[in-house]
Every structure is written in C-alpha cells, then in structure tokens.
Amino acid sequence: MSIDPTAYARLRESADRLPRIPGIGKIEIAGGMITLALPPVEQHMSAIVGIARQLNAQLPRTHPGHIARTGADLEDAARGRLRNPDLMVFAEAALEGGESVLLPHEVLLVVEIVPKSAPGNGCRARVRDYAAMGIPLHLLVDPRKGTGIVHDEPGYTSRKEFAFGDTITVGPWTLDTGVLRTYA
C-alpha cells in the first residue's frame, strides 16, 4: 500500500504550505489525500494527558531518554503516509534537530483516541497504517464506548480488549485506565 514518491512529494509540499493555526486541527496525508482533523474535545485531551503522565513516569525505568509526547508528525514517505497520532513514545533526541517529524523506526508506541466529532475517522486505516509502518505497539482508546484495544506483536496479530477501569499492560508499561472518561 504505497504511493508514487513524486505524487507523495507533491502532496507533502501542498500540506506544508497550508497555514498552521493553533487549535484548528492537524494535517495528515493518507490514501493519496490531504485531510484536516478537527480539534479534540476536553475528554479526548484528558485521555491523552492521563496516558502520557503514566507512560512518562515509567519511561525512565523502561526506556531512559524516551518520552511520551503529543504534537509530532509520523511520516512514512514510502507508504505515502503523514499521520499525527494523539500520543507517541520515542527517544527525546529524535526531535533535537528542530523538526517535529518522526520516522516509523523511531516510535515504540502510538496512542489514538477515537474522536467524538468523527468516530469513523479512519480508525481501521490508522491501525493498518501503523502495523504496516512497523510500529511495535498501538493503543486505541474509545471514549464513546468506554473501551479500548492494545495491538501488539508484528503486524498487530494480537489484540487485547479492555474496558475503562481495567489495569492493562502495553508492552513493558502498565496503565490504569480508570483515569479515562467517556464522552457521555
């Protein structure tokens, strides 16, 4: 599932020229199209913060020099993908050059929160993309239903479902999903 490199380069150039207005949303490229995601609601942001706090508390022990952070892009030009996950775990040094773009091999975990405004916002496509990119772990959180899925193993051949309130294992990390809230 790749795109002609020249076509992707044109899309990337167009995306780079779009104005970045804080609070408006994030720009992504997938399926040969540029998309703009709406900004998240409060429960969405709260879920990101709650998960990031827990991961950042454990990373010095499990992966010194790594952080759980929002706001960076994930680019796989060979597959024609530019994604902006809600949260990623990666080596802090990966962003030292000033660019906020990560390559798939630099990322240990991608976290996506299903948005309230667009629940069908490509969740399956994202899971497929992250698996194809070789991201080792993917955590999908769905505040609409109060559930989630941990994808792991190569190609995400393993799926572990959970309900909010469960304590879950995501790779070497333990997360208390009792900090998560539904949209209702």
PyMOL commands that set and color helices and strands:
alter all, ss='L'
color gray80, all
select helices_A, chain A and resi 5-17+42-62+77-79+92-95+104-106+123-133+154-156+177-179
alter helices_A, ss='H'
color red, helices_A
select strands_A, chain A and resi 26-30+33-37+66-69+73-76+81-83+87-91+101-102+107-113+137-142+147-152+158-163+167-170+173-176
alter strands_A, ss='S'
color yellow, strands_A
deselect
rebuild
show_as cartoon
